[in-house]
Amino acid sequence: MSPLEIFLSAPPISRTLAAVTFSFSVLLYTGVLPFEPFDLSLPPLIQLPPELWRLLTCLLITGRGLGILVDTYFLYVYGAKLEIASPRFSQRADFVTYICFSCGIILILNLLITSGHALASSLAMSFITTSVRDSWGQPITLIVLKMPAQYLPYAILFLTLIICSPQAAFIQATGLVAAHLYDLLTGLYPSSGIKRNLIVTPGWVKKMFGTQSVVERPYGTVSTGVAGQAAWGLDLSWQKFGPGRTLGGENSSAERQRPRGFVLAAMVMGTFLLVCGFSGFLFLYGAPDGWFSGVDVDRLSSGISRSGDKTAE
């Protein structure tokens, strides 16, 4: 198999996340892209206009040096285990909801407590913590140390503490907290009083990523008990539009489905490219003269003071 075929045969969400994280981190640490406009920082988020893209890009930045390879490896391996083998995520939309929840908790903790800037290692730690729950008690080896699977996240945190710094371990631990909070709110700790799943996958996420009535797992085929539905606007497979109908043929009264998904996907991709291009223009050249001048506090205050002086005169 060619490298492209190997990549395309991997779980789609995990492979995309790992590939984007690796490529983006390499561009930052080699100096092709500046680091400062993309890391997590509170002042740029509360200024006008807020630099909201940092909430996404900071989650795609790994650690320096070997951290680029290690964090990318953990994101892909344990993300793929959750995506294709975990019984907790019977649908791809459920896995996406889990990722969004974990990212939100990681962002909040790092903004308010740890002041972390590059958070890919935190997201990888969240994947590891959730993944080992499915293999609880099974032996696993980290370098040369053999241990039960549930202790793997804490062993990795200990290595980060020794090799990197206490601050790096503290930032990475926010992913551990996010994973345990997800377990708590989905009813995996019934002794805490929460016995049902409080994190429900939104309907629009299910429409976007589709649903499957039968899911192929490494250990066999699993029936999810829900009706299968193709992804809305993101699945470009022409098979989802159904067979063509001919006049006078069988089931000719059935309405022929139109390829709306392709058009919607093109619109979403076009909007995404437009936003990225506009953001890149601001990164490289800054805002043109006169933009956002109305929200410049210093200019407003100086203008008010001048008008007050003239009135006094």
C-alpha positions in Angstrom: 0.0 0.0 0.0 1.2 3.5 -0.8 1.5 6.1 2.0 -1.6 7.8 0.7 -3.6 4.6 0.9 -2.4 3.9 4.4 -3.4 7.4 5.4 -6.9 7.2 3.8 -7.5 3.8 5.4 -7.0 5.2 8.9 -9.9 6.5 11.1 -10.8 9.8 9.5 -11.1 12.0 12.6 -8.0 10.8 14.3 -5.9 10.9 11.1 -7.0 14.4 10.3 -6.3 15.7 13.8 -2.9 14.0 14.0 -1.9 15.2 10.5 -3.0 18.8 11.1 -1.3 18.9 14.5 2.0 17.6 13.2 2.1 19.8 10.2 1.1 22.9 12.1 3.6 22.3 14.9 6.4 21.7 12.4 5.6 25.0 10.7 5.7 26.9 14.0 8.8 25.4 15.5 10.8 25.7 12.3 10.0 29.4 12.1 7.9 29.3 8.9 4.9 30.6 10.9 5.2 32.9 13.9 4.4 31.3 17.2 2.9 34.3 19.0 -0.4 34.8 17.0 -1.5 31.2 17.5 -0.9 30.2 21.1 -3.4 30.6 24.0 -3.3 33.9 25.7 -6.0 35.7 27.6 -5.3 39.4 26.6 -5.8 38.9 22.9 -9.1 37.0 23.6 -10.6 39.9 25.5 -9.4 42.7 23.3 -11.5 44.2 20.4 -11.6 42.5 18.0 -10.9 39.2 19.9 -8.5 36.8 18.3 -10.8 33.8 18.7 -8.8 31.6 16.3 -6.4 31.0 19.2 -9.0 28.8 20.9 -8.5 26.3 18.1 -4.9 26.7 17.0 -3.5 26.3 20.6 -4.9 22.8 20.7 -2.9 21.9 17.6 0.5 22.9 19.0 2.6 20.1 20.5 5.6 20.3 22.7 9.0 21.2 21.4 11.6 18.8 20.0 10.5 15.2 20.5 7.2 16.5 21.8 6.1 16.9 18.1 6.4 13.2 17.5 5.3 12.0 20.9 2.1 14.2 21.1 1.2 13.4 17.5 1.7 9.7 18.2 -0.6 9.7 21.3 -3.2 11.8 19.5 -3.4 9.3 16.6 -3.0 6.0 18.4 -5.4 6.6 21.3 -7.8 8.8 19.3 -8.1 5.9 16.8 -8.8 3.4 19.6 -11.6 5.6 20.8 -13.0 6.2 17.3 -13.1 2.6 16.0 -12.9 0.4 19.1 -14.5 2.1 22.1 -18.0 0.9 23.0 -18.6 4.3 24.5 -18.7 6.0 21.1 -21.0 4.0 18.9 -21.4 6.9 16.5 -18.7 9.2 15.0 -20.8 12.2 16.2 -20.5 11.0 19.8 -16.7 11.0 19.5 -16.8 14.5 18.0 -18.9 15.6 21.0 -16.4 14.1 23.4 -13.5 15.9 21.7 -15.4 19.3 21.8 -16.2 18.8 25.5 -12.6 17.9 26.4 -11.2 20.8 24.4 -13.6 23.2 26.2 -12.5 22.0 29.7 -8.9 22.1 28.7 -9.2 25.7 27.5 -11.0 26.9 30.6 -8.5 25.3 33.0 -5.5 26.6 31.1 -7.0 30.1 30.8 -7.9 30.4 34.5 -5.3 28.3 36.3 -2.2 27.0 34.4 -1.7 29.7 31.8 -0.7 27.0 29.2 0.0 28.1 25.7 0.4 24.8 23.6 -2.3 22.3 24.5 -1.9 19.3 22.1 -0.4 17.3 24.9 -3.4 18.0 27.1 -5.8 16.7 24.5 -3.6 13.6 24.0 -3.7 13.0 27.7 -7.5 13.2 27.6 -7.6 10.5 24.8 -5.2 8.3 26.8 -7.3 8.6 30.0 -10.5 7.8 28.3 -9.0 5.0 26.2 -7.5 3.0 29.1 -10.9 2.8 30.8 -11.9 0.3 28.0 -8.8 -1.9 28.9 -9.0 -1.6 32.7 -6.7 -4.0 34.5 -5.0 -5.2 31.3 -1.1 -5.1 31.4 0.6 -2.4 29.3 4.2 -1.5 28.9 5.6 2.1 28.9 9.2 2.0 27.7 10.4 -0.9 30.0 7.9 -0.6 32.9 4.9 -3.0 32.9 1.8 -1.8 34.7 -2.0 -2.1 34.6 -3.5 0.1 31.9 -5.3 2.4 34.2 -2.0 3.7 35.6 -0.7 4.7 32.2 -1.8 8.4 32.3 -0.2 8.9 35.7 3.0 7.3 34.5 3.1 9.6 31.5 2.5 12.6 33.7 5.4 11.5 36.0 7.7 11.2 33.0 6.7 14.7 31.8 7.4 16.0 35.3 10.9 14.5 35.2 11.9 15.2 31.6 10.2 18.5 31.0 9.0 20.5 34.0 6.3 20.7 36.7 4.6 23.4 34.6 4.4 21.1 31.6 3.0 18.3 33.7 0.5 20.6 35.2 -0.7 21.7 31.8 -0.8 18.1 30.6 -2.9 17.1 33.6 -5.7 19.4 32.5 -6.5 16.7 29.9 -6.7 14.1 32.7 -9.2 16.4 34.5 -11.3 16.8 31.3 -11.5 13.1 30.8 -12.5 12.3 34.4 -15.1 15.1 34.2 -16.5 13.6 31.1 -16.8 10.2 32.8 -18.5 11.9 35.8 -21.1 13.6 33.6 -21.8 10.6 31.5 -22.7 8.5 34.6 -19.6 6.3 34.9 -19.3 7.2 38.6 -22.8 6.3 39.9 -21.7 6.7 43.5 -21.4 10.5 42.9 -25.2 10.7 42.3 -25.1 11.1 38.5 -26.4 7.9 37.0 -27.3 9.0 33.5 -25.6 10.7 30.6 -25.8 14.4 30.9 -23.7 15.1 27.8 -26.0 14.5 24.8 -24.8 14.7 21.2 -26.7 17.6 19.5 -28.9 16.6 16.5 -27.0 18.9 14.1 -23.7 17.1 14.9 -25.4 13.8 14.1 -26.7 15.2 10.8 -23.2 16.5 10.0 -21.3 13.3 10.7 -24.1 10.8 10.0 -25.3 7.8 11.9 -24.6 4.1 11.4 -27.0 1.2 12.2 -24.1 -1.3 12.1 -20.5 -0.4 13.2 -17.5 -2.5 12.3 -15.2 -3.0 15.4 -11.9 -4.8 15.5 -13.6 -7.5 17.7 -16.6 -7.8 15.4 -19.8 -6.1 14.1 -21.9 -4.1 16.5 -25.6 -3.1 16.0 -26.2 0.4 17.4 -29.9 0.2 17.4 -30.4 3.4 15.5 -31.3 4.1 11.9 -28.4 4.7 9.6 -28.2 8.1 8.0 -25.6 9.5 5.6 -23.5 12.5 6.7 -25.2 15.8 5.8 -22.9 17.9 3.6 -19.6 16.2 4.7 -19.8 12.8 3.0 -18.9 13.2 -0.6 -19.6 9.6 -1.5 -22.0 9.6 -4.5 -23.4 6.3 -3.2 -25.4 8.1 -0.6 -27.6 9.7 -3.3 -29.2 6.4 -4.1 -29.6 4.7 -7.5 -31.0 6.6 -10.4 -34.6 6.3 -11.5 -35.9 5.9 -15.0 -39.3 6.8 -16.4 -41.7 3.9 -16.1 -39.2 1.9 -14.1 -39.7 0.2 -10.8 -40.5 2.6 -7.9 -40.7 5.5 -10.4 -42.9 7.4 -8.1 -40.1 7.7 -5.5 -38.6 11.2 -5.4 -35.1 11.3 -6.9 -32.6 12.5 -4.3 -30.5 15.5 -5.3 -26.8 15.9 -4.6 -27.3 18.6 -2.0 -24.5 17.3 0.2 -21.8 18.1 -2.4 -23.1 21.7 -2.8 -23.2 22.2 1.0 -19.7 20.8 1.4 -18.4 23.2 -1.3 -20.1 26.1 0.5 -18.6 25.1 3.9 -15.2 24.6 2.4 -15.3 28.0 0.6 -16.4 29.8 3.8 -13.6 28.0 5.7 -11.0 29.0 3.1 -12.3 32.6 3.1 -12.0 32.9 6.9 -8.5 31.3 6.8 -7.4 33.7 4.1 -8.7 36.7 5.9 -7.0 35.6 9.2 -3.8 35.0 7.4 -3.9 38.5 5.9 -4.3 40.0 9.3 -1.4 37.9 10.7 1.0 39.0 8.0 0.0 42.6 7.3 -2.2 43.7 10.2 -5.5 45.5 9.9 -5.6 48.3 7.3 -5.6 51.9 8.4 -8.9 53.0 9.7 -10.2 49.5 10.6 -11.4 49.1 14.2 -10.4 52.7 15.0 -13.7 53.2 16.6 -12.9 50.8 19.4 -9.5 52.3 20.2 -9.8 53.2 23.9 -6.7 55.4 23.9 -7.9 57.4 20.9 -11.4 57.8 22.3 -10.1 58.9 25.7 -7.7 61.5 24.1 -10.5 62.8 22.0 -12.8 63.2 24.9 -10.2 65.1 26.9 -9.6 67.5 24.0 -13.3 68.2 23.6 -13.5 68.9 27.3 -10.6 71.3 27.1 -12.2 73.2 24.2 -15.5 73.4 26.1 -13.7 74.8 29.2 -12.0 77.5 27.0 
